[in-house]
Amino acid sequence: MSLDDLNEEIQASYSEFGDELSIDLDRETRNELALLETALDPEETDELVRRAIHMLFQSTVETGNLDFHLRSAYDVTYDEYLSGMTFDQMTGADQYPTMDDERRYQF
């Protein structure tokens, strides 16, 4: 997979979400959400879910977990996704043909 594949899949997921996302909550999650809603008193519960997604995203980026998964699946990092270019494209390393090791030192 590549950076282009990643961009296509992100756009597809984004369009599938739409404006609203309904999810089923297990008992533990409902209890935690109820406690957070009571303690933090947001205007609406959706705000807590948005905050949770932001916090999960931030911690995933900071720990390198996002880069690990992106590199495993798409062979890119989050920085490469943000810039729209792979490291090889940024440095120009992908513009040279690969060397044949058996013929490398033949004159």
C-alpha positions in Angstrom: 0.0 0.0 0.0 1.1 3.6 -0.4 0.4 7.2 0.5 -2.2 7.4 -2.2 -4.0 4.3 -0.9 -4.0 5.8 2.6 -5.5 9.1 1.3 -8.2 7.2 -0.6 -9.2 5.1 2.5 -9.3 8.1 4.8 -11.6 10.0 2.3 -13.8 6.9 2.1 -14.1 6.5 5.9 -14.7 10.3 6.3 -17.6 10.2 3.8 -19.1 7.1 5.5 -19.2 8.8 8.9 -21.5 11.6 7.7 -22.4 14.2 10.4 -23.6 11.7 13.0 -22.2 8.4 14.2 -24.3 6.0 16.2 -22.4 3.5 18.3 -23.4 0.8 20.8 -21.9 1.1 24.2 -21.0 -1.8 26.6 -21.8 -1.5 30.3 -18.3 -0.4 31.3 -18.2 2.3 28.7 -21.7 3.6 29.7 -20.7 3.7 33.3 -17.5 5.7 32.5 -19.3 8.0 30.2 -22.0 8.7 32.9 -19.3 9.5 35.4 -17.5 11.8 33.1 -20.7 13.5 32.1 -21.7 14.0 35.7 -18.2 15.3 36.8 -17.4 17.5 33.8 -20.9 18.7 33.1 -20.6 19.3 29.3 -23.4 21.0 27.4 -24.0 17.6 25.6 -22.6 14.1 25.8 -21.3 14.4 22.2 -18.7 16.8 23.5 -17.1 14.1 25.7 -16.9 11.7 22.8 -15.2 14.4 20.7 -12.7 15.0 23.5 -12.1 11.3 23.9 -11.3 10.9 20.2 -8.9 13.9 20.3 -7.2 12.5 23.3 -6.8 9.0 21.8 -5.5 10.5 18.6 -3.0 12.7 20.4 -1.7 9.9 22.6 -1.5 7.6 19.6 0.6 10.1 17.7 2.8 11.0 20.6 3.6 7.4 21.5 4.5 6.5 17.9 1.7 3.9 17.7 0.1 5.7 14.8 3.4 5.7 12.8 3.8 2.0 13.6 0.4 1.1 12.2 0.7 3.4 9.2 4.2 2.0 8.4 3.0 -1.6 8.7 -0.1 -1.1 6.5 0.8 1.7 4.1 4.6 2.1 4.4 4.3 5.8 5.3 4.4 7.8 8.6 2.0 10.4 9.9 4.5 13.2 8.9 4.7 11.8 5.4 0.8 11.8 5.3 0.7 15.4 6.5 3.3 16.5 3.9 1.7 14.5 1.1 5.1 13.1 0.2 7.1 10.1 1.3 10.6 10.5 2.7 12.1 9.2 -0.5 10.1 11.7 -2.5 11.2 14.6 -0.2 14.9 13.6 -0.5 14.8 12.7 -4.2 16.0 9.1 -3.4 13.2 7.7 -5.6 14.3 9.4 -8.7 17.4 7.2 -9.3 17.2 3.7 -10.8 18.0 0.8 -8.4 21.5 -0.6 -8.7 22.1 -4.2 -9.7 24.5 -5.4 -7.0 26.0 -8.1 -9.2 27.0 -5.5 -11.9 27.6 -2.5 -9.6 31.4 -2.6 -9.7 31.9 -3.8 -13.3 33.5 -1.4 -15.7 
